[in-house]
């Protein structure tokens, strides 16, 4: 981890925090830190700064904390993503957290297996755990907000235009004329489909409401590669 993310429950007083979990283990075993050393810290959903180790033993690590820097800016894209297979879902949570995505909307599609929605990885505590791993890697304190939409048509017809809030909505589609990298700068919503892509009905409905087709290149990409490619072009 490149930053230790602090929770409200860690604070002893206005200046000091006490860590007793895997973060303390990381400071002791991975960083090999000692009393007097400084490490990078940040308050969950708050500012970044430094923590100076004022006590360290086998039970806990106590830091004196100075938070004086804002978290990094959010990515300009919000993401609408067809729910992927559970085996890649955790990795994609980390990806959106590393890129600083503000909102991730997981949606159902014709090519999304119903069983995917039963994955324990969609439980709030598991989502937070996966996002936290990405935040720690990227030195960020602000978690993406994850929204789950289990019905495609109501989501597109009733919610998509409102969540775009005047921003363009780009829908990744093989064979589209416009590459995502050539779209205008500024905030936008990007839709990424499942393995095999959106079916024709889904493409037509989303484009009838607000979406505009774009492509991510000439190659067929897996969902995790497509998401990373889209975010890297933002």
Backbone torsions as a table, in degrees:
resi	resn	phi	psi	omega
1	UNK	NA	141.5	-179.8
2	UNK	-98.9	-3.7	175.6
3	UNK	-152.6	145.9	172.9
4	UNK	-97.9	116.8	-178.5
5	UNK	-89.3	127.1	-175.2
6	UNK	-98.7	142.6	175.5
7	UNK	-104.7	161.4	179.0
8	UNK	-58.3	-36.6	-177.5
9	UNK	-69.8	-10.7	-178.9
10	UNK	-78.8	-19.2	-168.7
11	UNK	-78.0	131.4	173.4
12	UNK	-88.8	-38.6	177.6
13	UNK	-157.1	-162.5	-174.7
14	UNK	-68.8	-16.6	-173.9
15	UNK	-119.3	-22.2	-169.6
16	UNK	-119.8	145.3	173.6
17	UNK	-124.5	153.5	178.1
18	UNK	-124.5	123.8	-177.8
19	UNK	-112.4	134.3	-177.1
20	UNK	-131.5	1.3	-174.3
21	UNK	-106.4	-150.2	-177.3
22	UNK	-60.2	-25.7	177.5
23	UNK	-66.0	-39.9	175.6
24	UNK	-65.2	-41.2	177.3
25	UNK	-60.8	-40.5	180.0
26	UNK	-63.9	-43.7	-179.6
27	UNK	-62.6	-42.4	-178.9
28	UNK	-73.5	-50.2	-167.4
29	UNK	-91.6	-39.6	-177.0
30	UNK	-87.6	-50.1	179.7
31	UNK	-77.1	-24.3	-177.7
32	UNK	60.7	35.1	-174.0
33	UNK	-77.4	161.8	180.0
34	UNK	-135.0	168.1	177.8
35	UNK	-56.0	132.6	-177.9
36	UNK	99.8	-19.1	178.4
37	UNK	-74.1	154.4	176.9
38	UNK	-112.4	142.0	176.9
39	UNK	-132.4	158.5	-179.7
40	UNK	-76.9	129.8	-179.4
41	UNK	-136.9	167.9	175.8
42	UNK	-162.0	146.0	177.0
43	UNK	-82.0	132.0	178.5
44	UNK	-53.1	124.5	-177.0
45	UNK	62.2	25.0	-179.7
46	UNK	-139.7	-153.5	-172.7
47	UNK	-81.3	165.9	176.6
48	UNK	-105.2	164.3	176.2
49	UNK	176.9	-150.6	-177.6
50	UNK	-121.7	147.6	173.2
51	UNK	-122.1	123.7	178.9
52	UNK	-96.6	127.0	-176.9
53	UNK	-73.6	117.2	179.1
54	UNK	-107.9	-11.5	174.0
55	UNK	-158.0	142.2	-177.8
56	UNK	-154.0	124.8	173.3
57	UNK	-149.3	-169.2	-176.1
58	UNK	-69.2	-17.1	-176.3
59	UNK	-96.0	-35.2	-171.6
60	UNK	-159.3	163.6	171.0
61	UNK	-124.5	128.2	178.3
62	UNK	-110.8	129.6	-178.5
63	UNK	-119.7	141.4	166.3
64	UNK	-95.4	123.0	-165.0
65	UNK	-112.3	138.1	172.0
66	UNK	-127.2	109.3	179.8
67	UNK	-103.3	114.6	-172.4
68	UNK	-140.8	12.0	-178.8
69	UNK	-130.3	139.6	177.2
70	UNK	-72.8	157.1	174.8
71	UNK	-65.7	159.4	179.7
72	UNK	-63.8	157.0	-179.2
73	UNK	-66.3	156.7	178.2
74	UNK	-76.3	154.2	174.1
75	UNK	-63.5	149.4	-177.3
76	UNK	-74.4	-15.0	179.0
77	UNK	-99.9	132.5	156.6
78	UNK	-89.7	149.0	-173.5
79	UNK	-116.2	133.2	167.9
80	UNK	-110.2	117.7	-170.9
81	UNK	-127.9	126.1	172.1
82	UNK	-61.1	131.1	-175.7
83	UNK	-55.2	119.9	-178.2
84	UNK	-85.2	176.7	175.0
85	UNK	-58.6	143.8	-179.3
86	UNK	-54.5	-32.4	-176.5
87	UNK	-66.1	-21.1	177.5
88	UNK	-107.9	-8.5	-174.8
89	UNK	-61.8	-46.5	-179.2
90	UNK	-59.7	-41.0	179.2
91	UNK	-63.2	-37.7	-179.5
92	UNK	-73.0	-31.6	171.9
93	UNK	-60.0	-45.0	178.7
94	UNK	-61.8	-40.0	-178.1
95	UNK	-61.7	-48.3	-178.1
96	UNK	-66.3	-32.3	177.0
97	UNK	-69.0	-41.0	179.0
98	UNK	-62.9	-37.6	-179.3
99	UNK	-82.4	-8.5	178.6
100	UNK	76.1	32.8	176.8
101	UNK	-66.0	135.5	180.0
102	UNK	-79.5	-40.9	-176.0
103	UNK	-136.7	129.4	173.5
104	UNK	-118.3	119.8	178.8
105	UNK	-106.3	112.9	176.1
106	UNK	-89.8	126.6	-175.2
107	UNK	-124.8	159.7	174.0
108	UNK	-88.6	151.7	176.3
109	UNK	-146.6	170.4	-179.9
110	UNK	-60.4	-33.7	-177.0
111	UNK	-95.6	11.9	173.3
112	UNK	-94.1	121.9	178.9
113	UNK	-66.6	135.9	-179.7
114	UNK	-57.5	-32.2	-177.9
115	UNK	-64.8	-22.7	-179.1
116	UNK	-60.0	-32.8	-177.3
117	UNK	-71.8	-10.2	177.8
118	UNK	-92.9	1.5	-177.3
119	UNK	-62.1	132.9	175.5
120	UNK	-63.1	-16.6	178.8
121	UNK	-68.5	-12.2	177.7
122	UNK	-88.6	-5.4	176.0
123	UNK	-64.9	142.5	-175.1
124	UNK	-52.1	-41.5	-177.7
125	UNK	-68.4	-33.8	178.4
126	UNK	-73.6	-38.1	175.7
127	UNK	-60.2	-47.9	-179.3
128	UNK	-61.1	-41.1	-179.9
129	UNK	-59.9	-44.7	-179.3
130	UNK	-69.3	-41.1	177.4
131	UNK	-63.3	-40.5	-178.9
132	UNK	-60.6	-37.8	177.8
133	UNK	-59.9	-40.6	177.2
134	UNK	-69.9	-39.5	179.1
135	UNK	-63.6	-42.3	179.3
136	UNK	-63.4	-35.8	-179.7
137	UNK	-70.8	-37.3	-174.0
138	UNK	-95.4	4.6	-178.2
139	UNK	57.0	52.7	-179.4
140	UNK	-126.2	156.6	179.3
141	UNK	-120.1	-7.4	-174.9
142	UNK	-104.2	118.3	-178.4
143	UNK	-82.1	140.0	170.5
144	UNK	-59.1	145.4	173.3
145	UNK	-87.0	125.9	-176.1
146	UNK	-106.2	123.4	-178.5
147	UNK	-115.7	138.2	-179.5
148	UNK	-114.1	128.1	-178.8
149	UNK	-127.3	110.0	-170.8
150	UNK	-92.2	0.5	178.0
151	UNK	-132.8	120.4	-173.1
152	UNK	-66.0	-53.0	-172.6
153	UNK	-62.4	-48.3	177.1
154	UNK	-60.5	-36.0	178.2
155	UNK	-62.0	-49.2	-176.4
156	UNK	-68.7	-46.1	-175.0
157	UNK	-73.5	-35.4	-170.9
158	UNK	-105.5	-19.4	-171.9
159	UNK	-125.6	-31.2	-170.5
160	UNK	-58.7	-47.5	-177.5
161	UNK	-63.1	-40.1	-179.5
162	UNK	-67.8	-40.7	-178.6
163	UNK	-71.1	-24.2	174.6
164	UNK	-68.4	-31.5	173.2
165	UNK	50.0	49.0	178.2
166	UNK	86.1	-6.5	177.9
167	UNK	-84.5	153.2	173.4
168	UNK	-66.9	153.7	177.0
169	UNK	-120.1	113.8	-178.8
170	UNK	-101.9	131.0	-177.0
171	UNK	-115.5	113.1	-177.0
172	UNK	-65.3	126.4	-174.8
173	UNK	-151.8	123.8	175.9
174	UNK	-58.8	136.7	177.3
175	UNK	87.4	-3.6	176.7
176	UNK	-62.9	152.8	-177.0
177	UNK	-75.4	-40.1	-171.2
178	UNK	-95.1	125.7	173.5
179	UNK	-76.6	144.1	179.6
180	UNK	-57.4	-35.2	-177.1
181	UNK	-65.4	-18.6	-178.8
182	UNK	-99.2	6.6	177.6
183	UNK	-75.6	158.2	-177.9
184	UNK	-60.5	148.7	176.3
185	UNK	-66.6	155.9	178.8
186	UNK	121.5	170.9	-177.3
187	UNK	-63.3	146.2	-179.2
188	UNK	-159.8	167.2	171.9
189	UNK	-110.1	133.4	179.7
190	UNK	-120.1	128.5	178.7
191	UNK	-102.5	128.3	178.6
192	UNK	-122.4	126.2	-174.7
193	UNK	-84.2	-175.2	179.5
194	UNK	-82.4	177.7	171.6
195	UNK	-57.1	128.6	-176.1
196	UNK	93.3	-11.9	174.4
197	UNK	85.2	172.9	174.0
198	UNK	-69.2	146.4	175.4
199	UNK	-80.2	162.9	-176.0
200	UNK	-53.1	-42.0	179.8
201	UNK	-58.9	-42.1	-178.8
202	UNK	-67.4	-41.1	177.0
203	UNK	-61.5	-46.7	-177.0
204	UNK	-65.9	-41.3	-178.5
205	UNK	-66.7	-47.8	-178.7
206	UNK	-63.0	-39.0	-179.0
207	UNK	-73.9	-28.7	176.4
208	UNK	-69.1	-29.3	-179.4
209	UNK	-83.5	-53.4	-176.2
210	UNK	-163.8	-26.7	-170.2
211	UNK	-67.5	149.3	175.6
212	UNK	-124.6	132.1	-175.5
213	UNK	-73.1	140.6	173.9
214	UNK	-140.0	162.9	175.4
215	UNK	-120.1	159.7	-179.0
216	UNK	-107.6	12.6	-177.3
217	UNK	130.4	-177.8	-173.9
218	UNK	-90.7	-8.0	-177.3
219	UNK	-97.6	150.3	173.0
220	UNK	-79.2	124.6	-173.7
221	UNK	-112.6	149.9	169.9
222	UNK	-69.9	164.0	-176.7
223	UNK	-59.9	-44.9	-177.2
224	UNK	-67.3	-36.7	176.3
225	UNK	-68.1	-40.5	179.6
226	UNK	-63.0	-42.4	179.6
227	UNK	-63.9	-46.9	179.1
228	UNK	-61.6	-41.0	178.8
229	UNK	-61.7	-43.7	179.1
230	UNK	-62.8	-45.8	-178.6
231	UNK	-66.7	-35.1	180.0
232	UNK	-68.0	-21.4	178.9
233	UNK	-90.1	0.6	178.8
234	UNK	-95.6	NA	NA
